[in-house]
Amino acid sequence: MEGKFDSMGDTPIPRADDAEEIEAQIERDFGEGHNVFADIFMGDTLVPGPFLETRIRVVPRVVNVNFTSESKMEVHVEPPQGYRVEDIDPNSIIFQGAKPVKVITKNQKFLIAIFNRHEVKGWMVSERLKVYLWGKLKDGTPFRGSDVVSVIDIPEKKTKPKPEKPPVFIGAPAGHKVR
């Protein structure tokens, strides 16, 4: 039985018994022996795998899903082995579906990509959630890195407004005589 879902129109969901036809279509589109699951969409471009692996570190290590819209986060990205920070194309970086708002490349060991946390996709409350960053080197070579963070759901603390104090008048108003 074929299912349908609505995504810009009705699109058929492949059935398990269509696997041979799907594999044949992948071979026609991408070549024999191609592993479509190693590919990734980077923006609007399908980038064929495999990728160079690299190390990333997400800061903060614990992410609260109840963050404010102004909250930022950093991802420290080491260049793949044998490459330098200058070899990374900063415009190609995507972290969990989000583009960085700023990239700092002054450090020789890693670059710092800064993201608006509310734009980062895929947060799920979990003690250990694996998150991914993709990018390209300036020569076009794709790379990826992953890190594990904790995701919590704690309501944001709201500061209590300070009560207004009534004005205090010292002495008599100007122009009045005191008796």
TORPA-4810 file (N, C-alpha, C, O; in nm, 3 decimals):
<nodes>
NODE_1_0.084_-0.117_0.000_0.000_0.000_0.000_0.089_0.123_0.000_0.185_0.129_0.076_M
NODE_2_0.059_0.218_-0.082_0.139_0.337_-0.095_0.077_0.449_-0.013_-0.042_0.477_-0.026_E
NODE_3_0.159_0.513_0.072_0.109_0.625_0.151_0.140_0.756_0.082_0.216_0.760_-0.014_G
NODE_4_0.082_0.862_0.131_0.108_0.995_0.076_0.128_1.092_0.191_0.072_1.076_0.299_K
NODE_5_0.209_1.193_0.165_0.220_1.301_0.261_0.223_1.431_0.183_0.258_1.434_0.065_F
NODE_6_0.186_1.537_0.250_0.173_1.665_0.182_0.298_1.748_0.206_0.325_1.791_0.318_D
NODE_7_0.372_1.770_0.101_0.488_1.857_0.105_0.496_1.921_-0.032_0.558_1.867_-0.124_S
NODE_8_0.433_2.036_-0.045_0.424_2.102_-0.174_0.352_2.009_-0.272_0.396_1.991_-0.386_M
NODE_9_0.242_1.950_-0.228_0.167_1.856_-0.311_0.178_1.717_-0.252_0.256_1.695_-0.159_G
NODE_10_0.102_1.624_-0.305_0.108_1.487_-0.256_0.226_1.415_-0.318_0.240_1.410_-0.440_D
NODE_11_0.310_1.358_-0.234_0.427_1.286_-0.279_0.416_1.142_-0.230_0.395_1.121_-0.110_T
NODE_12_0.429_1.043_-0.317_0.418_0.905_-0.270_0.535_0.866_-0.181_0.650_0.901_-0.209_P
NODE_13_0.506_0.793_-0.075_0.610_0.737_0.011_0.645_0.601_-0.047_0.555_0.519_-0.067_I
NODE_14_0.773_0.573_-0.075_0.809_0.444_-0.134_0.773_0.329_-0.042_0.784_0.339_0.081_P
NODE_15_0.729_0.220_-0.101_0.700_0.100_-0.025_0.827_0.016_-0.017_0.918_0.033_-0.097_R
NODE_16_0.832_-0.074_0.080_0.950_-0.158_0.097_0.975_-0.244_-0.026_1.090_-0.272_-0.060_A
NODE_17_0.867_-0.287_-0.095_0.887_-0.373_-0.212_0.929_-0.294_-0.336_0.949_-0.352_-0.442_D
NODE_18_0.944_-0.161_-0.323_0.994_-0.078_-0.432_1.146_-0.059_-0.424_1.203_0.017_-0.503_D
NODE_19_1.212_-0.128_-0.330_1.354_-0.106_-0.303_1.440_-0.127_-0.427_1.533_-0.050_-0.452_A
NODE_20_1.411_-0.231_-0.506_1.493_-0.256_-0.624_1.482_-0.142_-0.724_1.581_-0.103_-0.785_E
NODE_21_1.361_-0.089_-0.742_1.341_0.024_-0.834_1.413_0.149_-0.781_1.470_0.225_-0.859_E
NODE_22_1.409_0.170_-0.650_1.476_0.286_-0.591_1.628_0.274_-0.613_1.692_0.371_-0.654_I
NODE_23_1.685_0.156_-0.587_1.828_0.136_-0.608_1.865_0.157_-0.754_1.969_0.218_-0.784_E
NODE_24_1.782_0.108_-0.846_1.809_0.127_-0.990_1.805_0.275_-1.026_1.887_0.321_-1.106_A
NODE_25_1.711_0.351_-0.968_1.703_0.495_-0.996_1.826_0.567_-0.942_1.878_0.657_-1.008_Q
NODE_26_1.872_0.530_-0.824_1.993_0.591_-0.766_2.112_0.565_-0.857_2.192_0.655_-0.882_I
NODE_27_2.126_0.441_-0.907_2.236_0.409_-0.998_2.227_0.490_-1.127_2.328_0.536_-1.178_E
NODE_28_2.104_0.508_-1.180_2.087_0.588_-1.302_2.125_0.734_-1.276_2.188_0.798_-1.360_R
NODE_29_2.085_0.786_-1.159_2.109_0.927_-1.128_2.252_0.957_-1.084_2.307_1.061_-1.121_D
NODE_30_2.313_0.867_-1.006_2.441_0.897_-0.943_2.555_0.805_-0.982_2.670_0.834_-0.950_F
NODE_31_2.527_0.696_-1.049_2.633_0.602_-1.087_2.628_0.477_-1.002_2.575_0.477_-0.891_G
NODE_32_2.685_0.370_-1.055_2.680_0.241_-0.988_2.760_0.244_-0.858_2.868_0.302_-0.851_E
NODE_33_2.704_0.179_-0.755_2.771_0.168_-0.627_2.768_0.294_-0.542_2.837_0.301_-0.440_G
NODE_34_2.689_0.394_-0.583_2.684_0.519_-0.508_2.603_0.500_-0.380_2.496_0.441_-0.383_H
NODE_35_2.654_0.551_-0.269_2.584_0.544_-0.142_2.515_0.677_-0.118_2.577_0.771_-0.068_N
NODE_36_2.387_0.685_-0.153_2.314_0.811_-0.140_2.302_0.854_0.006_2.282_0.973_0.034_V
NODE_37_2.315_0.760_0.099_2.304_0.795_0.241_2.428_0.867_0.292_2.426_0.922_0.402_F
NODE_38_2.537_0.866_0.213_2.658_0.940_0.252_2.651_1.084_0.204_2.737_1.165_0.238_A
NODE_39_2.548_1.117_0.124_2.533_1.253_0.072_2.464_1.342_0.174_2.399_1.294_0.267_D
NODE_40_2.480_1.470_0.154_2.414_1.566_0.242_2.378_1.689_0.161_2.452_1.728_0.070_I
NODE_41_2.266_1.750_0.193_2.232_1.877_0.130_2.297_1.988_0.210_2.274_2.002_0.330_F
NODE_42_2.379_2.068_0.142_2.442_2.184_0.205_2.381_2.305_0.138_2.421_2.342_0.028_M
NODE_43_2.284_2.365_0.204_2.209_2.472_0.140_2.123_2.410_0.033_2.041_2.323_0.063_G
NODE_44_2.138_2.452_-0.090_2.060_2.397_-0.201_2.140_2.297_-0.282_2.094_2.254_-0.388_D
NODE_45_2.259_2.259_-0.236_2.348_2.177_-0.316_2.365_2.039_-0.253_2.395_2.029_-0.134_T
NODE_46_2.345_1.935_-0.331_2.371_1.799_-0.285_2.521_1.774_-0.296_2.578_1.781_-0.405_L
NODE_47_2.583_1.745_-0.183_2.727_1.721_-0.181_2.750_1.572_-0.163_2.710_1.515_-0.061_V
NODE_48_2.813_1.506_-0.261_2.834_1.362_-0.248_2.938_1.331_-0.142_3.038_1.401_-0.130_P
NODE_49_2.912_1.224_-0.065_3.008_1.177_0.033_3.117_1.100_-0.038_3.108_1.087_-0.160_G
NODE_50_3.217_1.051_0.025_3.238_1.060_0.168_3.296_1.194_0.212_3.344_1.273_0.130_P
NODE_51_3.291_1.218_0.339_3.339_1.343_0.397_3.469_1.320_0.473_3.495_1.210_0.522_F
NODE_52_3.550_1.425_0.481_3.661_1.422_0.576_3.599_1.442_0.713_3.509_1.524_0.729_L
NODE_53_3.646_1.370_0.810_3.595_1.385_0.946_3.680_1.488_1.019_3.801_1.496_0.999_E
NODE_54_3.616_1.566_1.104_3.687_1.664_1.185_3.625_1.668_1.323_3.519_1.612_1.346_T
NODE_55_3.694_1.736_1.416_3.644_1.748_1.553_3.578_1.882_1.570_3.627_1.985_1.523_R
NODE_56_3.463_1.880_1.640_3.397_2.005_1.678_3.366_1.999_1.826_3.359_1.891_1.886_I
NODE_57_3.347_2.116_1.885_3.307_2.125_2.026_3.202_2.234_2.038_3.226_2.349_2.003_R
NODE_58_3.085_2.196_2.089_2.975_2.289_2.105_2.986_2.355_2.242_3.009_2.288_2.343_V
NODE_59_2.968_2.487_2.245_2.971_2.564_2.369_2.844_2.649_2.373_2.825_2.732_2.285_V
NODE_60_2.758_2.632_2.471_2.772_2.556_2.594_2.746_2.407_2.573_2.684_2.367_2.474_P
NODE_61_2.794_2.326_2.666_2.780_2.180_2.659_2.638_2.136_2.697_2.594_2.028_2.658_R
NODE_62_2.567_2.220_2.772_2.428_2.193_2.808_2.343_2.302_2.745_2.366_2.421_2.769_V
NODE_63_2.245_2.262_2.665_2.161_2.357_2.592_2.021_2.352_2.651_1.960_2.245_2.662_V
NODE_64_1.969_2.469_2.688_1.832_2.480_2.738_1.743_2.516_2.620_1.766_2.618_2.554_N
NODE_65_1.641_2.435_2.592_1.552_2.463_2.479_1.465_2.586_2.504_1.401_2.635_2.411_V
NODE_66_1.462_2.636_2.626_1.386_2.757_2.658_1.475_2.880_2.656_1.469_2.962_2.747_N
NODE_67_1.556_2.895_2.553_1.646_3.008_2.542_1.574_3.128_2.483_1.469_3.115_2.420_F
NODE_68_1.633_3.244_2.504_1.575_3.365_2.445_1.620_3.378_2.301_1.716_3.314_2.260_T
NODE_69_1.552_3.460_2.225_1.584_3.475_2.083_1.722_3.538_2.063_1.779_3.526_1.955_S
NODE_70_1.775_3.605_2.164_1.906_3.669_2.151_2.021_3.576_2.189_2.137_3.614_2.178_E
NODE_71_1.990_3.455_2.234_2.094_3.363_2.281_2.184_3.319_2.166_2.137_3.290_2.056_S
NODE_72_2.312_3.314_2.193_2.412_3.270_2.096_2.478_3.143_2.148_2.475_3.113_2.267_K
NODE_73_2.538_3.069_2.055_2.618_2.954_2.094_2.736_2.946_1.999_2.731_3.000_1.888_M
NODE_74_2.841_2.880_2.042_2.961_2.867_1.961_2.984_2.721_1.926_2.950_2.630_2.002_E
NODE_75_3.042_2.700_1.809_3.093_2.569_1.773_3.238_2.590_1.731_3.266_2.662_1.636_V
NODE_76_3.329_2.525_1.803_3.471_2.532_1.771_3.499_2.421_1.670_3.471_2.304_1.698_H
NODE_77_3.554_2.456_1.555_3.573_2.362_1.445_3.722_2.349_1.416_3.787_2.445_1.373_V
NODE_78_3.776_2.229_1.439_3.914_2.202_1.402_3.917_2.169_1.254_3.824_2.106_1.204_E
NODE_79_4.020_2.208_1.182_4.030_2.167_1.041_4.054_2.016_1.034_4.113_1.958_1.126_P
NODE_80_4.011_1.951_0.925_4.042_1.808_0.910_4.193_1.787_0.912_4.270_1.879_0.883_P
NODE_81_4.234_1.667_0.947_4.376_1.634_0.958_4.448_1.666_0.827_4.402_1.628_0.719_Q
NODE_82_4.560_1.736_0.838_4.639_1.773_0.722_4.603_1.908_0.664_4.664_1.952_0.566_G
NODE_83_4.503_1.976_0.723_4.459_2.107_0.674_4.476_2.211_0.784_4.496_2.178_0.901_Y
NODE_84_4.466_2.337_0.744_4.477_2.449_0.838_4.342_2.520_0.848_4.254_2.501_0.765_R
NODE_85_4.327_2.602_0.951_4.205_2.680_0.969_4.177_2.764_0.845_4.062_2.779_0.805_V
NODE_86_4.281_2.820_0.785_4.265_2.906_0.667_4.208_2.829_0.546_4.158_2.891_0.452_E
NODE_87_4.217_2.696_0.550_4.167_2.614_0.438_4.015_2.596_0.441_3.956_2.551_0.343_D
NODE_88_3.951_2.631_0.554_3.806_2.613_0.568_3.734_2.731_0.504_3.770_2.847_0.527_I
NODE_89_3.632_2.702_0.423_3.547_2.806_0.364_3.441_2.842_0.468_3.348_2.764_0.489_D
NODE_90_3.452_2.958_0.534_3.359_2.992_0.642_3.215_3.009_0.593_3.121_2.996_0.672_P
NODE_91_3.196_3.039_0.464_3.060_3.056_0.410_2.988_2.924_0.389_2.868_2.923_0.363_N
NODE_92_3.059_2.813_0.399_2.999_2.682_0.374_2.949_2.614_0.501_2.884_2.509_0.493_S
NODE_93_2.976_2.669_0.617_2.947_2.601_0.743_2.797_2.600_0.771_2.728_2.701_0.761_I
NODE_94_2.749_2.480_0.807_2.609_2.461_0.847_2.610_2.374_0.973_2.668_2.266_0.973_I
NODE_95_2.545_2.422_1.079_2.534_2.346_1.204_2.387_2.319_1.229_2.310_2.412_1.254_F
NODE_96_2.349_2.192_1.224_2.210_2.154_1.250_2.113_2.241_1.169_2.011_2.285_1.221_Q
NODE_97_2.144_2.265_1.044_2.055_2.340_0.955_2.068_2.490_0.962_1.996_2.561_0.892_G
NODE_98_2.157_2.542_1.045_2.171_2.688_1.062_2.306_2.736_1.009_2.407_2.666_1.021_A
NODE_99_2.305_2.854_0.951_2.428_2.920_0.908_2.478_3.007_1.024_2.397_3.060_1.100_K
NODE_100_2.609_3.022_1.039_2.661_3.106_1.147_2.633_3.255_1.122_2.626_3.299_1.007_P
NODE_101_2.617_3.330_1.231_2.603_3.475_1.219_2.739_3.542_1.215_2.752_3.656_1.171_V
NODE_102_2.842_3.469_1.262_2.978_3.522_1.262_3.075_3.405_1.268_3.048_3.304_1.332_K
NODE_103_3.189_3.420_1.200_3.296_3.318_1.205_3.426_3.389_1.239_3.463_3.487_1.175_V
NODE_104_3.494_3.338_1.340_3.621_3.395_1.386_3.732_3.296_1.352_3.727_3.180_1.394_I
NODE_105_3.832_3.342_1.276_3.939_3.252_1.231_4.076_3.293_1.284_4.177_3.255_1.226_T
NODE_106_4.081_3.368_1.392_4.209_3.417_1.444_4.290_3.309_1.516_4.412_3.320_1.525_K
NODE_107_4.224_3.206_1.567_4.292_3.098_1.638_4.353_3.003_1.535_4.288_2.972_1.435_N
NODE_108_4.475_2.956_1.558_4.542_2.867_1.463_4.494_2.722_1.474_4.511_2.645_1.380_Q
NODE_109_4.434_2.684_1.589_4.393_2.545_1.609_4.250_2.518_1.565_4.220_2.407_1.521_K
NODE_110_4.162_2.616_1.575_4.022_2.597_1.537_3.959_2.731_1.504_4.005_2.836_1.549_F
NODE_111_3.851_2.725_1.426_3.774_2.847_1.404_3.653_2.842_1.494_3.613_2.735_1.540_L
NODE_112_3.596_2.957_1.521_3.478_2.966_1.606_3.362_3.015_1.521_3.366_3.125_1.466_I
NODE_113_3.260_2.931_1.510_3.138_2.969_1.438_3.032_3.001_1.542_3.003_2.918_1.629_A
NODE_114_2.974_3.119_1.534_2.875_3.165_1.631_2.737_3.159_1.566_2.718_3.208_1.454_I
NODE_115_2.641_3.099_1.637_2.506_3.078_1.586_2.403_3.140_1.679_2.423_3.148_1.800_F
NODE_116_2.291_3.183_1.621_2.172_3.216_1.699_2.109_3.084_1.739_2.073_3.004_1.652_N
NODE_117_2.095_3.059_1.869_2.045_2.929_1.912_1.903_2.900_1.864_1.868_2.785_1.841_R
NODE_118_1.822_3.004_1.849_1.685_2.978_1.805_1.677_2.935_1.659_1.573_2.886_1.616_H
NODE_119_1.785_2.953_1.581_1.786_2.911_1.440_1.838_2.768_1.423_1.818_2.708_1.317_E
NODE_120_1.904_2.714_1.525_1.959_2.578_1.518_1.844_2.479_1.531_1.761_2.490_1.621_V
NODE_121_1.839_2.382_1.439_1.729_2.286_1.432_1.763_2.155_1.504_1.879_2.123_1.527_K
NODE_122_1.658_2.082_1.537_1.674_1.946_1.585_1.699_1.929_1.733_1.745_1.823_1.776_G
NODE_123_1.668_2.031_1.815_1.688_2.013_1.959_1.583_1.917_2.012_1.463_1.936_1.988_W
NODE_124_1.624_1.816_2.083_1.536_1.723_2.152_1.591_1.706_2.292_1.712_1.691_2.310_M
NODE_125_1.503_1.708_2.391_1.548_1.693_2.529_1.611_1.556_2.544_1.548_1.453_2.519_V
NODE_126_1.737_1.556_2.585_1.812_1.431_2.595_1.937_1.454_2.678_1.997_1.562_2.675_S
NODE_127_1.977_1.351_2.753_2.103_1.361_2.828_2.221_1.360_2.733_2.325_1.420_2.762_E
NODE_128_2.206_1.293_2.618_2.315_1.284_2.520_2.255_1.294_2.381_2.196_1.198_2.331_R
NODE_129_2.270_1.409_2.319_2.218_1.431_2.184_2.336_1.458_2.092_2.417_1.548_2.118_L
NODE_130_2.346_1.381_1.984_2.454_1.400_1.888_2.410_1.507_1.788_2.302_1.499_1.730_K
NODE_131_2.495_1.607_1.770_2.468_1.718_1.678_2.579_1.722_1.573_2.691_1.677_1.597_V
NODE_132_2.545_1.779_1.454_2.636_1.772_1.340_2.664_1.908_1.280_2.579_1.997_1.279_Y
NODE_133_2.786_1.923_1.229_2.828_2.041_1.153_2.887_1.991_1.022_2.962_1.894_1.019_L
NODE_134_2.852_2.060_0.913_2.907_2.029_0.782_2.971_2.154_0.726_2.935_2.266_0.762_W
NODE_135_3.066_2.134_0.637_3.130_2.247_0.570_3.214_2.197_0.454_3.220_2.077_0.425_G
NODE_136_3.277_2.292_0.388_3.367_2.258_0.277_3.498_2.332_0.298_3.503_2.439_0.358_K
NODE_137_3.604_2.271_0.248_3.732_2.340_0.242_3.728_2.430_0.119_3.641_2.415_0.033_L
NODE_138_3.821_2.523_0.110_3.823_2.616_-0.003_3.846_2.544_-0.136_3.814_2.598_-0.241_K
NODE_139_3.903_2.422_-0.131_3.922_2.345_-0.255_3.798_2.264_-0.291_3.799_2.189_-0.389_D
NODE_140_3.689_2.278_-0.213_3.563_2.210_-0.242_3.544_2.078_-0.170_3.437_2.018_-0.181_G
NODE_141_3.644_2.030_-0.097_3.634_1.904_-0.025_3.538_1.918_0.093_3.556_2.005_0.178_T
NODE_142_3.433_1.832_0.099_3.339_1.842_0.211_3.394_1.777_0.337_3.470_1.680_0.331_P
NODE_143_3.356_1.832_0.453_3.393_1.773_0.581_3.274_1.779_0.674_3.179_1.854_0.651_F
NODE_144_3.280_1.700_0.778_3.175_1.703_0.880_3.235_1.669_1.015_3.340_1.605_1.025_R
NODE_145_3.165_1.713_1.118_3.205_1.682_1.254_3.082_1.668_1.340_2.975_1.717_1.304_G
NODE_146_3.096_1.601_1.452_2.983_1.583_1.543_3.031_1.599_1.686_3.149_1.585_1.717_S
NODE_147_2.936_1.628_1.772_2.963_1.642_1.915_2.839_1.593_1.988_2.732_1.579_1.929_D
NODE_148_2.854_1.568_2.116_2.742_1.525_2.198_2.719_1.632_2.304_2.812_1.672_2.375_V
NODE_149_2.594_1.678_2.314_2.557_1.777_2.413_2.439_1.724_2.493_2.373_1.628_2.453_V
NODE_150_2.413_1.787_2.605_2.293_1.759_2.683_2.192_1.868_2.653_2.228_1.986_2.642_S
NODE_151_2.066_1.830_2.642_1.960_1.926_2.614_1.859_1.918_2.728_1.808_1.810_2.759_V
NODE_152_1.831_2.032_2.789_1.737_2.037_2.902_1.620_2.128_2.867_1.627_2.207_2.773_I
NODE_153_1.514_2.115_2.941_1.393_2.195_2.922_1.355_2.254_3.056_1.269_2.201_3.126_D
NODE_154_1.419_2.364_3.091_1.392_2.432_3.217_1.339_2.571_3.184_1.402_2.646_3.110_I
NODE_155_1.222_2.605_3.238_1.167_2.739_3.208_1.267_2.848_3.246_1.336_2.840_3.348_P
NODE_156_1.273_2.947_3.162_1.364_3.058_3.183_1.321_3.136_3.307_1.203_3.162_3.327_E
NODE_157_1.418_3.174_3.389_1.387_3.253_3.508_1.344_3.392_3.464_1.408_3.457_3.382_K
NODE_158_1.235_3.434_3.521_1.186_3.568_3.490_1.213_3.656_3.611_1.178_3.620_3.723_K
NODE_159_1.275_3.768_3.587_1.303_3.858_3.698_1.175_3.930_3.737_1.097_3.974_3.652_T
NODE_160_1.156_3.942_3.867_1.038_4.012_3.916_1.061_4.161_3.901_1.168_4.212_3.934_K
NODE_161_0.959_4.232_3.851_0.976_4.377_3.842_0.983_4.437_3.981_0.911_4.396_4.072_P
NODE_162_1.070_4.534_3.997_1.083_4.600_4.127_0.964_4.693_4.146_0.927_4.769_4.056_K
NODE_163_0.904_4.687_4.264_0.789_4.775_4.287_0.834_4.921_4.286_0.942_4.956_4.333_P
NODE_164_0.747_5.003_4.231_0.780_5.146_4.228_0.760_5.203_4.368_0.662_5.175_4.435_E
NODE_165_0.857_5.285_4.409_0.845_5.351_4.539_0.780_5.486_4.517_0.810_5.556_4.420_K
NODE_166_0.690_5.524_4.609_0.628_5.656_4.594_0.735_5.764_4.613_0.829_5.746_4.690_P
NODE_167_0.719_5.873_4.542_0.819_5.981_4.557_0.820_6.035_4.700_0.716_6.042_4.766_P
NODE_168_0.937_6.072_4.743_0.954_6.128_4.877_0.983_6.276_4.862_1.078_6.314_4.792_V
NODE_169_0.903_6.360_4.927_0.923_6.504_4.923_0.987_6.548_5.053_0.939_6.514_5.162_F
NODE_170_1.094_6.622_5.042_1.161_6.673_5.161_1.136_6.823_5.162_1.169_6.894_5.067_I
NODE_171_1.079_6.869_5.270_1.052_7.012_5.280_0.924_7.048_5.205_0.858_6.963_5.145_G
NODE_172_0.892_7.176_5.209_0.769_7.224_5.146_0.796_7.255_5.000_0.908_7.287_4.962_A
NODE_173_0.693_7.245_4.918_0.710_7.281_4.777_0.759_7.426_4.765_0.730_7.509_4.851_P
NODE_174_0.831_7.454_4.660_0.887_7.589_4.639_0.775_7.692_4.632_0.668_7.665_4.576_A
NODE_175_0.800_7.808_4.689_0.704_7.918_4.686_0.605_7.917_4.801_0.522_8.007_4.810_G
NODE_176_0.611_7.820_4.889_0.520_7.816_5.004_0.598_7.848_5.130_0.714_7.809_5.146_H
NODE_177_0.530_7.920_5.219_0.591_7.953_5.347_0.555_7.849_5.450_0.442_7.800_5.455_K
NODE_178_0.649_7.816_5.529_0.626_7.722_5.636_0.586_7.799_5.759_0.654_7.896_5.794_V
NODE_179_0.480_7.761_5.828_0.432_7.831_5.948_0.477_7.768_6.072_0.446_7.815_6.181_R
</nodes>
